[in-house]
Amino acid sequence: MNSREALDILDRIHPDDLDAVADEESVRAALEVVAADEGTARLRAAHIGFDKRVSQLITRTPAPTDDLRVRLFDSLGLADASSSAVTIDEPIRVVHRRGFLRAFAAAAGVAGAAGLGLWLRNRPKPTPVTIDGLRERGVAVFDDVTSLPLMDDEAGPVTLLPHGWLGGAIAVASEPRGLAIGEGEPASAAVYEFAVMDRGRRVRGVLIAVPTSELANPPALQFFDPGGADYTGPFDSVAWFEGRTTYVCLVRDGDLGAIESALSFAVPV
Amino acid sequence: MSAASEHESRDGLLRRMVEEFYARVYGFAFRLTGSKADAEDVTQQTFLQAQRKLDQLRDPASAQSWLFTIARNVFLKTRKKADRHGDVSLESVAEPSADELAADFDEEALQRALGELPDEYRAVLVSYYFHELSYKDIAETLEIPMGTVMSRLSRAKASLRRTLATEGAVTAGRAGESEFPVEAEEESS
């Protein structure tokens, strides 16, 4: 088997299936060819890195216009869910596949099943909060998240952790804490404490989840992107939305790169 | 359940699906079509079909996958027959070096490279990267053998690597070539 054939064999294996087929004769032989030649190993690593880059970029699509949403409701003959006459039901739980961005990531530190859902209490609408306001609240509780009350898990809609935050290398506290975002309001934002290892260093952070509808200034990003970071004193943060939920990730200055790496995968060379 | 409440339930589910997934479906459609207007059309057709076929959705937890499947099929059906180029095998196409693959590229370059792929190849590739489907799932949703999925994906990835690694120079230098054979796909599963 030459290098080209070995790379072709490995390139055809789905990252999720690597473990399952690693003992197959052709795969083992291909891995041996790659391991035996530095240039082939470099090319294999480059292929994996390229896959990672494409995976990251391909979901960075333009946001649809709100007009599309309105047209969808019209064409389907549905009342707009934003109408006050319509009750918004519990969101649909999405089962994310373990994608290959996360396929090589360490499985340790995964949030428990209880961490899959958090709920955001159904309640009268509070005064809209801003991203900056959330960020400041996050800074205030950054070192003492456990002082916040646990969110009541019995009522209200269930939402998900952001894409890629479950089942990867980020350890997320299984029980979200509740944060009131308005004066005298019941808890309406969920606060998760999380940690990730970065070259032997433990990086801590706080992830705040809040219904986008309660924000005065929804974020523009649709994914975690350190390039869209804002800064509050010694903290860095990124805000983005997924579905109807906005997330604010807050870490100490310079630590966003560790989160980005953890959301990706390790190159197995 | 009365007819009225059943209707209300269907509408409720559909409404939730629009709220939860229309942006993702739109993004998926955008990567397939490369155009905002076409992506909106595909998204709208997707939800109209979903409304008609709602009884086929057994598990709301799989709604997103189900919508993506519909979107993919809408895309393929609304496109003209895919461009077919010459019969150049993968073996004849030089792969970029590791250094060339380290070149950075952005979303726009990626979209241009995707746009150069024949529709069937792009559908497989976007399903793989965007939707993170397994080969088996891609094969089932596109109703093609798994060997064909692997073959198309391999060629599409090779094309993407080549185009993006040295965007511009490579494109100009290899105009007219294609590694997408009409008959050479593996049909085994």
Interface residues (C-beta under 8 A of the other chain):
Chain A: R4 L7 D8 D11 R12 H14 D16 D17 G39 R42 L43 A45 A46 H47 G49 F50 D51 R53 V54 S55 L57 I58 T59 R60 T61 P62 A63 P64 T65 L68 R69 R71 L72 F73 S75 L76 L78 A79 A81 V86 I88 D89 E90 P91 I92 R93 V94 V95 H96 R97 G99 F100 L101 Q222 G243 R244
Chain B: D11 G12 L13 L14 R15 R16 M17 V18 E19 E20 F21 Y22 A23 R24 Y26 G27 F28 F30 R31 K36 A39 E40 T43 Q44 F47 L48 Q51 P60 A61 S62 A63 Q64 L90 E91 E95 S97 A98 L101 A102 D104 F105 D106 E107 L110 V126 Y129 F130 E132 L133 S134 Y135 M150 L153 S154 K157 L160 R161 L164 A165
